[in-house]
């Protein structure tokens, strides 16, 4: 059922503080009226606004209108709660507003236990304003959802049943944790409510009641094999594992067995043929025009052409772009950088080439894309291909102009902003260009503007039909915005502007890849925006498309390592920019080649190292080992309380096998167990040993059981909350 506006009436509350509020004002969207708002008297919590609906409804989204310009009282952080009564509400949203004049809409939680629930009251709780010492303001609120009583009534009935069931589960958990066996059995028999999944009930019986640790281990092993721990594995952070790819030694037949040092080159990968292609770049002195292929299974580089110009291909170049059509085995290349002195009419046309992999032949599509309605001569742009529609997309880049032009200054010293190219599409079968968006396109209310830039990233998601565009640089402005462009509907959607959430640092020459199966975007940053720093910093980020979340999984600083050493080979690549990164989304491996290490004392230095990168999560085996280690450490402590000698033997024979002794942290914890055991022995020489009481043993095993349930999906486990926590003074 479609959403509809369901907010009819409101009341205002502000705990402990007074508030200025005119009820109808926040429902009238008048961004030009500075008094049309709800405003708290101070910026100290607790401050909140309660909205009451005419009747209960399934509340699905909330929108906040704003003043006509940014305002210090706008909410930077807030929470939204909802419920059928003011005294019983659940959290529906935690988020924040951008400090601008654009209306923002947020999806609210409206599902619980697989069903929709209804609300009568909506509570908005400001946490922080954009001005650190200013009060909170809410300018306009719109709530949408379902108010059809035939639907809402069933949601209310179900939610009442759900709350009753969850209350019983809390009681069952409390009774079992305190070993109130009779009360537990009686309540479960009367209500027929199950506390948890049957597998975890068996684990509790074996571990907590019977103390059979071996049986508990086997249950965990079986659970892992049957996929019950997969959800836990998916939630774990990636770890970066770099490996240098060193080619075989040179032979008399092949003296040049790999590409030389360079930056500003291009790479693309054919995942089906397991081959990487590399073309051009700058070696610190001159542009290059060599073309190479790397066969991943054999580890061999092959020089396909020493000079593509001699074979009817592109001239030497850097800062160009390439993309590969894996279905038709074609590689397209467009754009290049020209030194200031070379920007004369003779060289200013934008040529466009295609390379046929099977025939090893270059073809000039056109010597001037601008004459065909395409982009002019650009550099540091981005190119993606939609293989299904046989269409290329080209976005951004700096437009080169002749030296006779007043905006052709290489350092922008004249104060005129250089030209940036817009968004173009090229349809291969019809050999036709179309300009989709100009730079700073002033569009209708349905479409946002697209700000062109250089040094950005652009990726095409073949399943969702979206271009993902991230970061870049525009003159002296470093951008960290992130948005999508739908190639079918011409619609732009801003994911974030980078101003109020953790995103990869603004900079230049970051490299990005996409995994359409995992719905992930990977970004390896280049240099940061502060060029004054002597050292280059790198970091690797993963964006989870499904959950709209960035995670930093790797950071490296050139202050902490040297680029290479014959006596001590590096374990990871040194920080750099102007490098190239490609991704095999089938085998989940990245490949990195070359770049500029950013050393001011060696300005012409370029790199020729070649690396693979795997993003690894803990394996199923490692999680099972961890679970068994937790069990055996607890078993060791129980044995130590009764027989230290037997505990020492158990430590050496059973517990040691679950420890990764190559891990310093695990090895240290293992050594401390033996140390503490001897410390306890000395203490017990002075006093009689006192084995754990039955109640204390049961309590500790219950805590151990609860620790192990954290590895299972929440729908399988007992409630996270505790009954005693609901008691108030």
Beta strands, then each sheet from edge to edge (+ up, - down):
strand 1: 4-5
strand 2: 19-20
strand 3: 38-40
strand 4: 49-65
strand 5: 75-85
strand 6: 88-95
strand 7: 104-107
strand 8: 111-112
strand 9: 115-116
strand 10: 119-129
strand 11: 137-138
strand 12: 140-146
strand 13: 239-244
strand 14: 266-270
strand 15: 275-282
strand 16: 287-295
strand 17: 300-305
strand 18: 321-325
strand 19: 330-334
strand 20: 352-356
strand 21: 361-366
strand 22: 378-379
strand 23: 382-386
strand 24: 391-395
strand 25: 398-399
strand 26: 423-427
strand 27: 432-437
strand 28: 457-461
strand 29: 466-474
strand 30: 477-486
strand 31: 491-496
strand 32: 507-508
strand 33: 511-515
strand 34: 520-524
strand 35: 527-528
strand 36: 537-544
strand 37: 549-557
strand 38: 580-584
strand 39: 589-595
strand 40: 607-616
sheet 1: 1+ 12- 4+ 7-
sheet 2: 1+ 12- 4+ 10- 5+ 6-
sheet 3: 2+ 3- 11+
sheet 4: 8+ 9-
sheet 5: 13+ 40- 39+ 38-
sheet 6: 14+ 15- 16+ 17-
sheet 7: 18+ 19- 20+ 21-
sheet 8: 22+ 25-
sheet 9: 23+ 24- 26+ 27-
sheet 10: 28+ 29- 30+ 31-
sheet 11: 32+ 35-
sheet 12: 33+ 34- 36+ 37-
end
